[in-house]
Amino acid sequence: MSPGQPEGGPLPGGELPAQARAGRRPGGSQAESVPFSVYLHVPYCRVRCGYCDFNTYTNLDMGGGASATDYVSTLAGELGLAAAAMDRAGLPRRAAQTVFLGGGTPTMLPAADLARALDLVRTTWGLAEDAEVTTEANPETVDERYLATLAQAGFTRVSFGMQSAVPHVLATLDRTHTPERVPQVVDWARRAGLSTSLDLIYGTPGESIDDWARSLEAAVEIGPDHLSAYALVIEEGTRMWTQVRRGELEMPADDDEATKYEMADAALAEAGYQWYEISNWARPGHECRHNEAYWRDWDWYGAGPGAHSHLGHVRMWDTKAPVAWAAQVRSGRLPVAGHEVVDDGARELERVMLGIRLCEGLDLAGLARPGEETTSDGTPCRLVPVVAALVGQGLLEPAAALRGRAVLTLRGRLMADTVTGRLTD
């Protein structure tokens, strides 16, 4: 949800292109065969963190339908416009398998508003019987009653931004909660019957190896169902980027972040968590299905300022500025700022880039081109020496390669972009 958006033109005639109906799953040619998810972007935050380049705002009273008090009503308008556009394009209405409220901080809105937002999805497209429904939350923005209200409304999961258990690291990241708050909110969520996830960040300027070990130990002790650990990326244009350029903070070092990733993998594996995607670990059965929707090439509609959607071979993104987004919705126009049709070359690159991140790896037979010579397991012959070299370099698991799958080793996870480049060169 970065404010930087791709290049792409407006929808032709304001309507979804025919390519939005295309199926993409192996063996499937119809949109009906592709699962459907919904993402709702809530752009409000209490404080804008110095490292954040997401489309977020601390002003809750922007007016014009973009204020926090009006937000869900404007969101209702977009979902109605989106469903109508999908109907006109011949896309079947599919019940949402997953719903994810992200931001920003969705829990800046009252719990009743989040419940209403979920109900909008339910009445617009329907919810699958076993739908996963997640909201992100900052620890200081919820209490026990708030979380109980979410569970009663149909939410199944909450993802808390823990980031660190070390006060000076939280201060550098501009986080406003105390470490003691995190176990409390996780306990409240459990009592409400919600599955829990914690987000951690490693590589913050000034974070020592001992600091990171302390954060991992604290997260494991809290015992959520799911954990994400992301290397800090200091994006150009953020306040932290300015601090680095002024020499006030140091840019994270690649070797330091690699060491901390290895520490996370070891500590979480010992605690019973299994890695299922490069940056994500879960207890069995608690993998984030919404994130898997992105990695497995499902369809999804993203609503809210700056939100991205993926329908068939079409990618599109909403107007970023909340007031302009709200004005388009109120005028009865789908608030899409731009779109692109993904060609076959880009699709192959994405299939490798996303598939290689998963613990089951990539089916190499899926990279075979029409009429191309393959081995007995379907691996394109052109990739046999490439895979052999990657195995020899310790980046791919040898046993999986013999079965026609590219599965990253621990070292390979640290060099996933290199593997992607070799497999698609």
C-alpha positions in Angstrom: 0.0 0.0 0.0 2.9 2.3 -0.7 1.9 5.8 -2.0 4.1 5.3 -5.0 1.8 3.8 -7.7 2.6 1.9 -11.0 2.3 3.5 -14.4 -1.0 2.7 -16.1 -3.9 4.4 -17.8 -7.5 4.7 -16.6 -10.0 2.0 -17.2 -11.3 2.3 -20.8 -14.7 3.9 -20.6 -14.6 3.4 -16.9 -15.3 -0.3 -17.4 -13.3 -3.4 -16.5 -11.4 -4.9 -19.5 -12.4 -8.3 -20.8 -9.1 -9.7 -19.5 -10.6 -9.4 -16.0 -12.6 -12.6 -16.7 -9.5 -14.7 -17.5 -8.7 -17.7 -15.3 -5.2 -18.4 -14.3 -5.2 -21.6 -12.2 -3.5 -24.6 -13.7 -6.1 -26.6 -15.6 -8.7 -23.9 -15.2 -9.9 -21.4 -17.9 -12.8 -19.7 -16.2 -13.0 -17.0 -13.5 -15.3 -19.3 -11.5 -12.3 -21.5 -10.8 -10.3 -18.8 -9.1 -10.9 -18.1 -5.4 -11.8 -14.5 -4.4 -10.6 -12.3 -1.6 -11.3 -8.7 -0.4 -8.9 -6.2 1.0 -10.2 -3.0 2.8 -7.7 -0.2 3.3 -8.2 2.0 6.3 -5.8 5.0 6.0 -5.8 6.5 9.5 -3.0 6.3 12.1 -2.5 8.0 15.4 1.1 8.6 14.6 2.9 8.2 11.3 6.0 6.0 11.9 9.2 7.4 10.6 9.9 4.2 8.4 6.4 4.0 7.0 5.7 4.7 3.3 2.2 3.3 3.3 -0.8 5.5 2.3 -1.7 6.7 5.8 -2.8 9.9 7.4 -3.0 11.2 11.0 -5.8 13.6 10.0 -9.1 11.9 10.9 -11.2 14.9 9.8 -10.4 15.4 6.1 -14.1 16.1 5.1 -15.7 15.3 1.8 -16.6 11.8 2.8 -12.9 11.0 3.7 -13.2 11.7 7.4 -13.1 8.7 9.8 -16.7 9.2 10.8 -17.8 9.0 7.1 -15.3 6.4 6.0 -17.4 3.2 6.1 -20.3 4.9 4.3 -17.9 5.9 1.5 -16.4 2.4 1.5 -20.0 1.1 1.0 -20.3 3.3 -2.1 -17.1 1.9 -3.6 -18.1 -1.8 -3.0 -21.4 -1.2 -4.6 -19.7 0.4 -7.7 -17.2 -2.4 -7.8 -19.8 -5.2 -7.7 -21.8 -3.5 -10.4 -18.7 -3.2 -12.6 -17.7 -6.8 -12.1 -21.3 -7.8 -13.0 -21.2 -5.8 -16.2 -17.8 -7.4 -17.1 -19.3 -10.9 -16.7 -17.4 -11.8 -13.6 -19.3 -14.3 -11.3 -20.1 -13.2 -7.8 -17.9 -15.4 -5.6 -18.1 -15.5 -1.9 -15.0 -14.1 -0.3 -12.7 -16.8 1.0 -10.7 -14.2 3.0 -11.2 -10.6 4.1 -8.3 -8.4 5.4 -8.6 -4.9 6.9 -5.2 -3.2 6.7 -3.8 0.3 6.7 -3.0 2.5 8.4 -4.5 1.3 11.6 -8.1 -0.1 11.0 -8.6 -0.2 14.8 -8.5 3.7 14.8 -12.2 3.2 13.8 -14.8 2.1 16.4 -15.3 -1.7 16.5 -18.9 -1.2 15.3 -17.5 0.4 12.1 -15.2 -2.6 11.4 -18.2 -4.8 12.0 -20.2 -2.8 9.5 -17.4 -2.9 6.9 -17.4 -6.7 7.2 -21.1 -6.8 6.8 -20.7 -4.8 3.6 -18.5 -7.5 2.2 -21.0 -10.1 3.4 -24.0 -8.4 1.6 -22.0 -7.5 -1.5 -20.3 -10.8 -2.3 -21.0 -13.1 0.5 -18.6 -14.9 2.9 -17.4 -18.4 2.5 -18.6 -20.6 5.4 -15.0 -20.9 6.6 -13.9 -17.5 5.6 -10.8 -16.0 7.3 -11.4 -12.4 8.4 -8.4 -10.4 9.7 -7.8 -6.9 10.9 -4.5 -5.3 11.7 -4.3 -3.5 15.0 -1.8 -1.5 17.0 -1.7 -2.8 20.6 -2.7 0.6 22.1 -5.9 1.0 20.0 -7.9 -2.0 21.3 -9.2 -3.3 24.6 -11.0 -6.5 25.7 -14.5 -5.2 24.8 -13.3 -4.0 21.3 -11.8 -7.4 20.5 -14.9 -9.3 21.8 -17.0 -7.1 19.5 -14.9 -8.0 16.5 -15.3 -11.7 17.2 -19.0 -11.4 17.6 -19.2 -9.6 14.2 -17.4 -12.5 12.4 -13.7 -11.6 12.6 -11.6 -14.7 13.1 -8.1 -13.2 13.4 -6.2 -10.2 14.5 -2.6 -9.2 13.6 -0.8 -7.0 16.1 2.1 -4.7 15.3 4.5 -5.7 18.0 7.7 -4.8 16.0 10.1 -5.1 19.0 10.1 -5.9 22.7 12.9 -3.3 23.3 11.9 0.2 24.3 14.7 2.1 22.5 14.0 0.1 19.3 10.3 1.0 19.5 11.2 4.6 20.1 13.4 4.6 16.9 10.5 3.2 15.0 8.1 5.8 16.5 5.9 3.1 18.0 3.7 4.3 20.8 2.9 1.1 22.7 4.9 -0.3 25.6 6.3 -3.9 25.4 4.0 -4.9 28.3 0.9 -4.1 26.3 1.5 -6.8 23.7 0.9 -9.9 25.9 -2.1 -8.3 27.4 -3.9 -7.7 24.0 -3.0 -11.1 22.8 -4.6 -12.6 25.9 -7.7 -10.5 25.3 -7.9 -11.7 21.7 -7.6 -15.3 22.8 -10.4 -14.9 25.3 -12.6 -13.6 22.5 -11.8 -16.7 20.4 -9.6 -14.9 17.8 -6.5 -16.3 16.2 -3.5 -14.1 16.9 -0.5 -12.9 14.9 2.4 -10.7 15.8 4.5 -8.6 13.3 8.2 -8.1 14.1 10.7 -5.9 12.4 14.5 -6.5 12.5 17.3 -4.3 11.4 16.2 -1.1 13.0 19.1 1.4 13.4 20.7 0.8 16.8 19.2 -2.6 17.3 21.8 -5.0 18.6 21.9 -8.8 18.2 20.9 -9.0 21.9 18.0 -6.7 21.3 16.7 -8.9 18.5 17.2 -12.0 20.6 15.2 -10.4 23.4 12.3 -9.6 21.0 12.2 -13.1 19.6 12.2 -14.5 23.2 9.4 -12.2 24.2 7.3 -13.1 21.1 7.8 -16.8 21.6 6.8 -16.4 25.3 3.6 -14.6 24.3 2.9 -17.6 22.0 0.7 -16.2 19.2 -0.6 -18.6 16.5 1.3 -16.8 13.8 4.4 -14.6 13.5 5.8 -12.4 10.7 9.3 -11.1 10.7 10.3 -8.4 8.2 13.7 -6.8 7.5 13.4 -3.0 7.9 13.5 -1.3 4.5 14.1 2.4 4.7 12.2 3.8 1.8 13.2 7.1 0.1 11.0 10.0 1.1 10.2 8.7 4.6 11.3 10.6 7.8 13.8 7.8 8.6 15.3 8.1 5.2 16.0 11.8 5.9 17.5 10.8 9.3 19.8 8.4 7.5 20.9 11.0 4.9 21.7 13.4 7.7 23.8 10.9 9.5 21.5 10.7 12.5 20.8 7.0 11.9 22.7 4.2 10.1 21.3 2.3 7.2 20.6 -1.3 8.1 23.4 -3.7 7.0 22.6 -6.7 4.8 24.8 -9.0 6.9 23.2 -7.9 10.1 19.7 -8.5 8.7 20.7 -11.9 7.4 22.0 -13.0 10.8 18.8 -11.8 12.4 16.7 -13.7 9.9 18.6 -16.9 10.7 18.1 -16.2 14.4 14.4 -15.9 13.9 14.1 -19.1 11.9 16.0 -21.1 14.5 14.1 -19.6 17.5 10.7 -20.0 15.9 11.4 -23.6 14.7 12.5 -24.6 18.1 9.3 -23.1 19.5 7.1 -25.2 17.2 6.5 -22.7 14.4 6.8 -23.8 10.8 7.9 -21.4 8.1 5.5 -21.4 5.2 6.6 -18.2 3.4 9.9 -16.5 3.6 8.8 -13.9 6.2 6.1 -15.9 7.9 5.9 -18.7 10.5 2.8 -20.4 12.0 1.6 -23.2 14.1 0.0 -25.8 11.9 -3.4 -24.7 10.6 -2.8 -21.0 11.4 -1.2 -19.9 8.2 -2.5 -16.5 6.9 -4.8 -17.6 4.1 -5.3 -14.0 2.9 -1.5 -13.6 2.3 -1.5 -17.0 0.6 -4.2 -15.5 -1.8 -1.6 -13.1 -3.0 1.2 -15.7 -3.4 -1.1 -18.2 -5.0 -2.5 -15.8 -7.6 -6.1 -15.6 -6.5 -8.5 -12.8 -7.5 -9.0 -10.0 -5.1 -10.7 -6.6 -4.9 -9.1 -3.9 -2.9 -11.2 -1.0 -1.7 -10.1 2.3 -0.2 -7.6 5.0 -1.1 -4.6 3.6 -2.9 -5.9 0.0 -2.6 -4.8 -2.5 -5.4 -7.0 -5.1 -7.0 -6.2 -8.2 -9.1 -8.9 -9.6 -11.3 -8.0 -12.1 -14.0 -5.1 -10.6 -16.0 -5.9 -7.0 -14.8 -4.2 -5.1 -12.1 -5.7 -1.8 -11.0 -5.2 0.7 -8.2 -7.5 3.3 -6.5 -7.0 7.0 -6.3 -4.5 7.6 -3.5 -5.6 10.9 -1.9 -8.6 10.1 0.4 -10.6 13.3 -0.4 -10.2 12.7 -4.2 -11.1 9.0 -3.7 -14.2 9.9 -1.8 -15.2 12.5 -4.4 -15.1 9.9 -7.2 -17.2 7.4 -5.2 -19.8 10.1 -4.3 -20.0 11.0 -8.0 -20.8 7.4 -8.9 -17.5 6.6 -10.5 -15.3 3.6 -9.7 -12.3 5.3 -8.0 -9.6 3.6 -10.1 -6.6 5.8 -10.9 -4.9 3.3 -13.3 -4.7 -0.2 -14.5 -2.5 -2.6 -16.5 -3.1 -5.9 -18.3 -0.4 -8.4 -17.2 1.2 -10.1 -20.2 2.5 -13.7 -20.4 6.1 -12.7 -19.7 5.1 -10.7 -16.6 2.9 -13.5 -15.4 5.7 -16.1 -15.6 8.0 -13.8 -13.6 5.4 -13.3 -11.0 4.6 -17.0 -10.8 8.3 -17.7 -10.0 8.8 -14.7 -7.8 5.8 -15.5 -5.6 5.8 -19.3 -5.8 9.4 -19.6 -4.8 8.7 -17.8 -1.5 6.5 -20.7 -0.3 7.7 -23.7 1.7 6.4 -26.2 -0.9 8.3 -24.3 -3.5 7.6 -24.0 -7.2 6.4 -26.8 -9.6 9.0 -26.5 -12.4 6.7 -28.2 -14.9 4.5 -25.0 -14.7 7.3 -23.1 -16.4 7.3 -25.2 -19.5 6.3 -23.3 -22.7 4.2 -24.7 -25.4 6.1 -27.3 -27.5 9.2 -27.1 -25.2 11.2 -30.2 -24.5 10.9 -31.4 -20.9 12.2 -34.1 -18.6 10.1 -37.0 -17.3 8.9 -34.9 -14.4 7.9 -32.0 -16.6 10.9 -29.8 -15.9 11.8 -27.7 -19.0 15.2 -29.0 -20.3 16.5 -25.5 -20.5 16.2 -25.2 -16.7 17.9 -28.5 -15.8 21.5 -27.0 -15.7 20.1 -23.9 -13.9 18.5 -25.9 -11.2 21.6 -28.1 -10.8 23.8 -25.0 -10.4 21.4 -23.6 -7.7 21.4 -26.9 -5.9 25.2 -26.9 -6.0 25.3 -23.4 -4.6 23.1 -24.5 -1.6 20.2 -22.4 -2.7 17.7 -25.2 -3.6 16.9 -28.4 -1.8 18.4 -31.4 -3.7 15.6 -33.9 -2.9 12.9 -31.5 -4.1 14.8 -30.7 -7.3 14.8 -34.4 -8.1 11.0 -34.4 -7.8 10.7 -31.4 -10.2 10.2 -28.7 -7.5 12.3 -25.7 -6.7 12.3 -25.4 -2.9 14.5 -22.8 -1.1 17.1 -23.8 1.5 17.6 -21.4 4.4 20.4 -19.8 2.5 18.2 -19.7 -0.6 15.5 -17.8 1.4 18.1 -15.1 1.9 18.8 -15.0 -1.8 15.3 -15.5 -3.2 15.7 -12.7 -5.7 18.8 -14.3 -7.1 17.0 -17.6 -7.5 14.0 -15.9 -9.2 16.4 -14.2 -11.6 18.2 -17.4 -12.5 14.9 -19.3 -13.1 13.5 -16.6 -15.4 16.6 -15.4 -17.2 
